[in-house]
Amino acid sequence: MKDLTRGEPLRLIAMFAVPVLLGNLFQQLYSLSDIMIIGKNLGNDSIAAVGASVPVVSLMINIINGLVNGFGIIVAKNFGAGELDEMRRTIARMLTFSAAVTALLIIAATVFINPLLTALDVEQDIFAEARSYLFVVAIGLAVTLLYNFEAGILRAVGDTVVPLVILVISTVLNIVLDLLLVAVFKAGVIGAAAATVAAQAISAGVCLVYLIKKRPMLLVGKKDFKFTAQTTAELLSSGLGMALMFSIVDMGSVILQNGINGFGKDIITAHTAARKIFSLTIMPYSAVSATMVTYCSQNRGAGKYSQIRRGIFYGLAIMAAWSTIALVTINLAGDFLVGLIISADGENSRAIIDTGALYIRWAAPFYYALSALLALRSVLQGLGRSLVPIICSVIELSWKIVTVAAMIPLFGGTNGKAGKTIEEIGGYFGVVISEPIIWTVCAVIIGIIAAITLHKLPKTDQNYGGA
């Protein structure tokens, strides 16, 4: 376990963020290996089927992650203040509420799976595959919760290495099972989804054994399941607030995917591939953001406000440096990166690769705004200001509705096709520039609010205890 309240902020952030970054990398390999193996063995239509269901999958998983990460803020605060008994009670409440929400998600996703895909305007020739993939992932949400819950409480107390080691093992298993089920046993997209769920189940089991053997202070018993109004309200505010923020963003993605699906399979495939590369290139942002939540939470609990201010400076500097590296890489190798995913033997493969590369090249210059948005949003969450990130998420949702209703028609509606120029892709260009615009707007808003919040913090440190 790592106490983030003592030591040089840059070193603390780097030591915490690097294992998180590597963990994010392997999580992306989870997803990327699925798409690559599907593309090379099943073809671009199967990539489109998985891509068409991805917004719903992402919505469900991010609701769970939002809950766990939001609850983890309170765990980190308890740990930073040295309140270990209250920390265990928080973990008990965290388990109860997370399990209840996950059960509701599984029921909703399996019962309403056809209406969900119909609402997304999924084409009939990929509908069956999209349905199968979504169904298996939905059933596996229980193990998704268990692993993320276990990893979340470990990260809250500063342990990022063990979740990483377990995730590496699980990722290797996922790739092996993908190859076995998809390439050898020809189980199709069901095999790819089942491989991911099975690998997550193994991760959860190994992590549970580690907690029992090595981290008994994090284990809860009957006496810890005590619910008081004040502590429950604080926990729910943090957990549900972050889950709401994540879900609002993903609801916007669901709406946006509905607009994208209207362009047909080629652009769906290009967008799916481009988003995989996008997710890969922004992993350092996710790592530093996760670090800033825990870092600010622990130091808030310990009353070390000078550490918070210095840590924010270093976090933003790291984000800006990576933005420059990502911008150069994407401009030099965008086509190559997208081509790693797209099946070269498929119809219109060159045009599909060009479309995906166009998407990520337009996004890359705005990574500076995105990185500031994600870092400062995490800072505010760690400082207990969960409402502001939710407001920015609502703005983002509203803008994605505007994108489907106005931006796509402005650039030519759904008459666009896969290609390398703005004229060829038509209305899809409205999607391409949509997120860079809203990243910039929200970064300005949240930057102003973060500056005001930091100005109001006590100017001197206060001794509240420590882990």
ABEGO torsion letter per residue (X at the ends): XBBAABEBAAAAAAAAAAAAAAAAAAAAAAAAAAAAAAAAAAEAAAAAAAAAAAAAAAAAAAAAAAAAAAAAAAAAAAAAAGBAAAAAAAAAAAAAAAAAAAAAAAAAAAAAAAAAAAAAGBBAAAAAAAAAAAAAAAAAAAAAAAAAAAAAAAAAAGBAAAAAAAAAAAAAAAAAAAAAAAAAAGAEAAAAAAAAAAAAAAAAAAAAAAAAAABAAABBBAAABBBBAAAAAAAAAAAAAAAAAAAAAAAAAAAAAAAAAAAEAAAAAAAAAAAAAAAAAAAAAAAAAAAAAAAAAAAAAAGBAAAAAAAAAAAAAAAAAAAAAAAAAAAAAAAAAAAAABBAABBGAAAAAAAAAAAAAAAAAAAAAAAAAAAAAAAAAAAGBAAAAAAAAAAAAAAAAAAAAAAAAAAGEAABBBBABAAAAEAAAAAAAAAAAAAAAAAAAAAAAAAAAAAABBABBBBAEEX
